[in-house]
């Protein structure tokens, strides 16, 4: 196990753990009873980098490791025409209607494939893993695999109203329309998450064969008629997509990995895809592109001093490479390595081939002196001083509910520049906070049993929606302090404000310093609220909180509060 872990590290992978199904269930659920029927077969859990789609299945992982060990040469993946005299390639015709919902499609055929129980499971598992990462949960690409012998080409990729689509879904016995299908799978554990991708569209994407048999309703489910089994010999693979580049990567990965199980290894039969504009293209691409790298530059980047011959040898452990000039290597980037976008990616493979642990450690040629980010430095200094003034620091969640920043603070949510979470998991985390007050009030409510007075503070970021910002929102570092006692104790927070301004060397002056100006805010008691102004600009609020605000946060004692933006003083 230790040897394998070391070997994985050399290849750029991490062996997560060596375990069994039984141990996993016991660890997750803590129940020995639940795991009594589980398998005790040893499982090696390996962490795969997000860019290496070719290592997501056993076939690709074994191939990569064998090439790395020098046991096999890097395979040549080739696309071939249809077998048999006068045989025409399979065609997939894309109609104009698909532009409304899912405009792209690619296809390929794996001929004379032999499935075993393990390779079949691996085939399905790879599709699932690709769906989850590069396909972004099927929103960008949806993969469909079918038994070609049960179908008749050419195939048509169309988009039709849901009531006009009718077929028997995978592993079901009853035919359903598109609408019935949505209703039927709305409670399905896995498939219900994919329904919103097309549910509200006037048309659903659908693939037919020449006889009108439905192959699949992407991205939801395949038809039962063409499902693949262990006896399947010829597999038709189609990928429908909203992003053509991702579809090509997915198809290349899938066919390269499982062409190892074909009678003619590493060969894939191409299909012709006729686009809505009438243009015909062959897929998969299976392109081996050539890149050239400088040996001197590679050595400089990594910190090595290797000859061109040695570097070519090292790189051949990962990519087909040959020396073309004294300082130049020609590298062939195979269709399984779509992660190689730049020469830097090849340098990384040279470093892996050489061994990260063997790279000599050197000091940088230039000296750099680090310094603290000014805003963070000031924040740390203020925290210490406010704590010395007798306040206790709280650290609260950056996310909160809509009610916390709106209804409970006597405000309307549509008038607050809040950043909303698109798919919140709980009611407590719906928006990003626009003020620090609700967090501190919740902390007070959770500590009601503590003796009064309770004096809390927090120096943290709030997030405000901002149309002028590049990302549509901006962070603002604020200081917030709250005093909770039998009387409101406005003088306590006012005293803290004066102390902070004294530390920041800001005078009490209308033109050059800070001062208070009466204002109205529904969150504060009428007549007991003021704006904190700095050089004429409002930077915060100070006052006594309104009783309805306290009641909303389940507090019964008066509270005075000060909150202001500290970024003006950096």
Secondary structure, 3 states (H helix, E strand, C coil): CHHHHHHHHHCCCEEEEEEEHHHHHHHHHCCCCCCCCCCCCEEEEEECCCCCHHHCCHHHHHHHHHHHHCCCCCCCCEEECCCCCCCCCCEEEECHHHHHCCCEEEEEEECCECCCHHHHHHHHHHHHHHHHCCCCCCCCEEEEEEEHHHCCCCEEEEEECHHHCEEEECCCCCEEEHHHHHHHHHHCCCCHHHHCCCCCCCCEEEEECCCCCEEEECCCEEECCCCCCCCCCCEEEEEEECCHHHHHHHHHHHHHHHHHHECCCCEEEEEEEECCCCCEEEECCCCCEEEEEEHHHHHHHHCCCCCHHHHHHHHCCCCCEEEEECCEEEEEECCCCCCCCCHHHHHHHHHHHHCHHHCCCCCCCCCCCCCCCHHHHHHHHHHHHHHHCCCEECCCCCEECHHHHCHHHCCCHHHCCCCECCCCCCCCCCEECCCCHHHHHHHHHHCCCCCCCEEEEEEEEEEEECCCCCCCEEEEEEEEEEEECCCCCHHHHHHHHHHHHHHCCCCECCCCCEEEEECCCCCEEEEEEEEEEECCEEEEEEEEECHHHHHHCCCCCCEEEEEEECHHHC
